[in-house]
Amino acid sequence: MPDTATEAEIRRQIRELLVEVFGGPAFVSALHDAVSLREAGVPSTALVALLVAMEDAFGFEWDDDVHPEALRSIESLAGHVVALRS
């Protein structure tokens, strides 16, 4: 992904990754970007798989001290990726 990607494009890619790790588009298509992934029912194993997939897709590694709020939703995950690139 080029560094010029917008936050909206990053959110779209995160959604695609979530479809792959969560097992289907029905759940993800109904999920609002700002909704807590945990509260929406994403199990911890799928969240970890998503984080690993994001590392591969966006070319970074999560810091051990990443703030938990950055992992909350599609919106916050995308914001974290954007912040890493600036």
Protein Blocks (a to p, Z undefined) as FASTA:
>chain_A
ZZkbcfklmmmmmmmmmmmmnopaklmmmpcfklcfklnopafklmmmmmmmmmmmnopa
cdfklcfklmmpmmlmmmmmmmmmZZ
